[in-house]
Amino acid sequence: MARTREFDTEAAVTAAMQAFRRTGYGGTSVRDLAKAMEIGSGSIYAAFGSKEGLYLAALDLYRRHYALPFIEMLRAGGDARETIRAAFAAVIDEVTCGPGQASCLIVGAAMERAHSDAQVAERLRATTQLLELTLFEVIAEAQGRGEIPADQSAADLAGFLAMTFQGMRVMGAINPDRAALTRTAEVALNCLR
């Protein structure tokens, strides 16, 4: 008879996700994960198969808790420029929350694991493609309404903005200067005029 899992999987994966955000995949041992999750390392292997399996579960949870709500914020409607401005403000808030702020798991995974793990790369590709597609839809609809000039490709603008969002997360991790990040956001928003 199989043993019943004796821990809250969602809470455990959330704790692992936060550990990976703080110290990355390579900097987080199974022992660190077991301590953060408040379970034995054997339970990690039983539930997730491996550290890699737990990392994939953490990426999936990150997508649900952070990436998809960000996408929904962009899809909320209203003035496209103001919606995108609010999205930039959310990113700036995220990266300037003070010392010890955990990094974006998607950016961390891209830098640390995407080149060597096809499953990680596929998850990152799907998430970033969804961001770019959402931005494309927001921009194309705004161009159709005459809110944003149609003299530039909506696809090119969406790609540029997606890169800017992720670049701000990287630069914010290096130097969380709110004023500098806000100026960058304003420069990016100028491409929508």
C-alpha positions, 0 to 999 in steps of 0.5 A, a space after each residue: 500500500 502506498 504511503 499518503 503524502 504527509 505535507 501540503 504540496 502547494 506550500 512545499 513547492 512555494 517554499 522551494 520556489 522561494 529558495 530557488 529565487 533567493 539562491 538559484 538552482 545551483 546554490 540550493 542543495 536538496 538539504 536546503 530545500 528540505 529545510 525550507 519545505 520542512 520535510 525530509 529529503 526522501 519526501 522530495 524524491 518521493 514526491 518530485 523524483 529529483 531536485 530537477 523535478 522539484 525545480 520544474 514544479 517551482 517554475 510551473 508554480 511561479 508561472 501561475 502565481 506571478 507570470 499569469 497575473 502579470 499577463 492578466 493585468 496587461 489584458 485588463 483593458 483600458 488605455 493601452 499606454 496606461 496599462 503598459 505603464 502600470 505593468 512597468 510600475 509593477 515590475 519596478 515595485 517588484 525589483 525595488 522592494 529592498 535588500 534580499 528581494 528574491 529574483 525573478 525565477 524566469 530570469 534566473 532560470 534563463 541564465 542558469 538552466 535554459 541552455 542545459 535543460 530542455 524542459 526548463 527552456 520549453 517552460 521559459 519559451 512558453 511563458 515569454 511567448 505568452 507575454 509577447 503575444 499578449 503585448 502584441 494583442 494589446 498594441 494591435 488593438 490600440 493601433 486599431 482604435 487609433 490610440 497608438 500610431 500604426 507606423 511601427 509593427 505591433 509585433 516589433 513593439 511587443 518584442 521590444 517591450 517584452 525584452 525591456 520588462 525582462 531587462 528591467 528585472 535583470 538590471 533591477 537585481 544589479 542596481 534597484 534604483 527606482 528613479 533609473 528604472 522609471 526613466 527606462 520605462 518612460 523611454 520604452 513608453 515613448 515608442 508607443 507615441 
